[in-house]
Structure formats: structure tokens, C-alpha cells
């Protein structure tokens, strides 16, 4: 059961789009980090993104100097990312290799805490 106080309802009504209204308890919080790389594994700095987080909030912005964006303390679940300046077929998602092997070709350019997409 979820109880919402009148002051919380007012805050939700006045919130701008993309504002996180549901914040998970610390024990349930997770994170997402995305990195967009070109075909030569260079970061796509300043590229526009849209991420629909598991709580249905839509976050928009531009990638940082490493071609990354990260959101901490989010509700666990599935997120959807799009890059408005690219068609869906122009990039692909690659999950990071958490158990890095000596094979340097595996997920080239992705760090253990990021999901890389090749433009």
C-alpha cells in the first residue's frame, strides 16, 4: 500500500517533466550508466539522449566529455534509451563484460560499469 500525503501530491503536480518523484529505499536503489562510442571507440561527446527509467520518468540531456550519462539511486527494472539524432539501426547496445577476460576485443571501449553502444 502506498500512502501519499497532500503535500506530496502538490509537489507532484508542480514538478517539471523528468523530475524523480519515486525514490527507492537505499537498499533497493540501483544505477544505470550508458556510454556511446563511434566505430573507432571514441566517445560521442555532447550527443543527445533520452532515457525512460524504470519508474517511467523520462530523462533527457547530452552525453558528457566521455560520451556517458549516469543515473544513481533509481528503481530497479528495465530502462529504454534512445539517441534522437540516430536511427535505431545506426547504433547497437553492448553489455559490459563484468568478468573481463584477457581477450581485449571483448566489449572494446566499455568499462565494467557502463553499457556501451556503437554509433
C-alpha positions as CSV (number, residue, x, y, z in Angstrom):
1,X,0.0,0.0,0.0
2,X,1.2,3.5,-0.9
3,X,0.2,6.5,1.2
4,X,0.6,9.9,-0.4
5,X,0.4,13.0,1.8
6,X,-1.4,16.1,0.4
7,X,2.0,18.0,0.4
8,X,3.4,15.2,-1.8
9,X,0.5,15.4,-4.2
10,X,1.2,19.2,-4.5
11,X,4.9,18.5,-5.2
12,X,3.9,16.0,-7.9
13,X,1.5,18.4,-9.5
14,X,4.1,21.2,-9.6
15,X,7.0,19.0,-10.7
16,X,8.6,19.6,-14.1
17,X,8.9,16.7,-16.6
18,X,11.7,14.3,-15.8
19,X,11.7,15.0,-12.0
20,X,12.1,11.9,-10.0
21,X,9.0,11.5,-7.8
22,X,9.6,7.9,-6.7
23,X,12.9,7.5,-4.9
24,X,13.7,3.9,-3.8
25,X,14.9,3.0,-0.4
26,X,18.7,2.8,-0.2
27,X,18.7,-1.0,-0.1
28,X,16.6,-1.2,-3.3
29,X,18.3,1.6,-5.2
30,X,20.4,0.8,-8.3
31,X,22.1,2.8,-11.1
32,X,22.4,2.9,-14.9
33,X,25.3,4.2,-16.9
34,X,25.5,4.4,-20.7
35,X,28.4,5.2,-23.0
36,X,28.0,6.0,-26.7
37,X,31.1,5.3,-28.8
38,X,31.7,5.7,-32.5
39,X,33.1,2.9,-34.7
40,X,36.7,3.8,-33.7
41,X,35.7,3.5,-30.0
42,X,35.8,7.3,-29.5
43,X,33.3,8.8,-27.1
44,X,30.3,10.6,-28.7
45,X,30.6,13.8,-26.7
46,X,27.5,16.1,-26.4
47,X,25.2,13.6,-28.2
48,X,21.5,14.0,-27.2
49,X,19.9,11.1,-25.3
50,X,16.5,10.2,-23.9
51,X,16.2,7.5,-21.2
52,X,12.9,6.2,-19.9
53,X,13.8,4.9,-16.4
54,X,12.0,2.0,-14.7
55,X,9.7,4.4,-12.8
56,X,8.5,5.8,-16.2
57,X,10.3,9.1,-15.8
58,X,11.9,10.5,-19.0
59,X,15.3,11.9,-18.6
60,X,16.8,13.9,-21.4
61,X,20.1,15.6,-21.9
62,X,23.5,15.4,-23.6
63,X,26.4,13.0,-23.0
64,X,29.4,14.2,-21.0
65,X,33.0,14.5,-22.2
66,X,33.4,10.7,-22.0
67,X,30.2,10.1,-24.1
68,X,28.5,8.9,-20.9
69,X,25.4,9.6,-18.8
70,X,24.7,8.0,-15.3
71,X,21.8,8.0,-13.0
72,X,22.2,6.8,-9.4
73,X,19.6,5.8,-6.8
74,X,16.9,4.7,-9.3
75,X,14.3,2.0,-9.0
76,X,15.5,-1.4,-10.3
77,X,13.9,-2.6,-13.6
78,X,14.1,-2.1,-17.4
79,X,15.2,1.2,-18.9
80,X,15.0,2.3,-22.5
81,X,17.5,4.6,-24.2
82,X,17.2,6.4,-27.5
83,X,19.6,8.8,-29.3
84,X,17.3,11.2,-31.2
85,X,20.0,12.1,-33.7
86,X,20.4,8.5,-34.8
87,X,18.1,6.0,-36.4
88,X,17.7,2.7,-34.5
89,X,19.9,0.8,-37.0
90,X,22.8,3.2,-36.6
91,X,23.8,2.1,-33.1
92,X,23.7,-1.1,-31.1
93,X,23.9,-1.9,-27.4
94,X,26.6,-4.0,-25.9
95,X,26.5,-5.2,-22.3
96,X,29.7,-4.7,-20.4
97,X,31.8,-7.8,-19.7
98,X,31.8,-8.0,-15.9
99,X,34.2,-10.9,-15.9
100,X,36.8,-9.3,-18.1
101,X,38.9,-11.9,-19.9
102,X,42.3,-11.4,-21.4
103,X,40.6,-11.1,-24.8
104,X,41.0,-7.4,-25.4
105,X,38.4,-7.4,-28.3
106,X,35.5,-8.2,-25.9
107,X,33.4,-5.1,-25.5
108,X,36.2,-2.8,-26.6
109,X,35.8,0.7,-25.1
110,X,33.3,-0.4,-22.4
111,X,34.2,-0.1,-18.8
112,X,32.9,-2.7,-16.3
113,X,30.3,-0.2,-15.0
114,X,28.9,1.0,-18.3
115,X,26.9,-0.1,-21.2
116,X,28.4,0.8,-24.5
117,X,26.6,1.5,-27.8
118,X,28.4,1.8,-31.1
119,X,27.3,4.6,-33.4
